[in-house]
Amino acid sequence: MIQENSVNFGNNIDLLKNVKDCTIQCIYIDPPFFTQKDHSLYSEKHKKEMKFSDKWINLSDYLKYIKNLLSECKKKLKDDGTIFLHCDKTASHHIRVLLDEVFGADKFINEIIWTYRRWSNSRDGLLNSHQNIYFYAKSKSFKFNKLFTDYSPTTNIDQILQSRERNENGKSIYQTDTNGNVILGKEKKGVPLSDVWEIPYLNPKAKERVGYPTQKPYLLLKQIIEISTSEGDIVLDPCCGSGTTCVTAKLLNRKYIGIDISNEAIDISKSRLDNPVVTSSALLKNGKEDYYNQDIYKVPYLEILNAIPVQRNKGIDGFLKEYFNNKPVAVKIQGHNQTLQSAVSELLNSTQSKKCEKLILIKTNDSTELSLFNNEIKDDRLTIVDSFSLIASKLLENDKSNSLRTSVCSG
Ligand SMILES: C[S@@+](CC[C@H](N)C(=O)[O-])C[C@H]1O[C@@H](n2cnc3c(N)ncnc32)[C@H](O)[C@@H]1O
């Protein structure tokens, strides 16, 4: 029999027979997606290529495998257990039908959309930036822990806190006491977690990345395990790959069972379990706004210039949407307390390796030191433009000294 807290090498459908029936609280499956490709990635960290095959005779061969796997998994779930099947547009429409067949259409709970930002070009149609996770239960009465997220900035919190009731016409109205004062509702924990999850894809430099092809982020598994299990429950992943599910379960004080047909996957899972590393996400910690607008006052300048903002780059704040000589045009906005000299050096340093033939620096403040420095700028690519507020303050200065001159002459 397969032990709790273990990762096991072998074919999942065979090995699942060695897992005790009705013992598993949650199963997460991230199987091959029917891409008809071999997936491989060279891991710098482990100095070797890691791969798994996603080639099948045909679609029905693939669907037969998935259906057998699902049937075997169902036997292992506790009566209040749940299953999450991860797939993408390639076969999601077929997989949902299989899940209905094995678990029953009435056991469908949600289709979770995992969405992330991608910058690659889409060949035809819209850029694909999501994957699907089907969430089914073994029975109608299943374990589910409610998670809450923050209200959006546009929510009128004041209204939300007031209790509501239906009037004689069935219309929802605010409840008031006999003196006409509003009655406060129950304490609010936030907005219940929706079925669209925005969690960043693991970037090539993410600390938790081990170099296994299609490795999923810890934060995705954390959310799945938190909504479906309690501490001490067993989580099973029959296609565990680099062991993300097992590592997450361990960190959340759950028990785990991992299975994979690749020896490399088992080795990497074991080493991750010995030394778990997770990446903290600035996006999730600080919110989307913070992530995108670190220097919020620069955004209007970029909008006026029709430029795309660049994040986390000291020297470049944006690129114009329009190219110059088929090359991007980098834009920098002089910081509030920054000298022009330092703004120019930052822009030039950051564009050294970029093939820009035009650089624009928006000057936001003026001083004697700057005008001296202006004469020394030698880079032909650079154009320094005064911001609107600087132009306005120069105009006002001019008008003031003119009227002073007039009043001295007439005085
Ligand atoms: C998409 S990857 C899983 C990635 C994993 N979620 C992670 O975060 O690293 C799919 C995995 O399924 C495994 N696999 C494919 N067929 C299998 C089978 N019959 N039995 C066990 N594992 C299998 C592959 O070796 C591969 O590691």
The ligand as an ORCA input file, in Angstrom:
! r2SCAN-3c Opt
* xyz 0 1
  C       1.745     18.825    -16.785
  S       2.908     17.825    -15.978
  C       2.595     18.154    -14.277
  C       3.309     19.394    -13.765
  C       3.108     19.621    -12.286
  N       1.782     20.030    -11.977
  C       4.119     20.639    -11.752
  O       3.702     21.677    -11.169
  O       5.301     20.431    -11.913
  C       2.216     16.256    -16.244
  C       2.936     15.121    -15.577
  O       2.187     13.926    -15.756
  C       3.096     12.842    -15.791
  N       2.419     11.682    -16.371
  C       1.991     11.525    -17.645
  N       1.424     10.300    -17.796
  C       1.485      9.682    -16.591
  C       1.076      8.416    -16.105
  N       0.467      7.537    -16.894
  N       1.317      8.117    -14.827
  C       1.942      9.022    -14.008
  N       2.351     10.221    -14.413
  C       2.127     10.561    -15.680
  C       4.251     13.401    -16.620
  O       5.454     12.674    -16.414
  C       4.316     14.837    -16.127
  O       5.275     14.977    -15.112
*
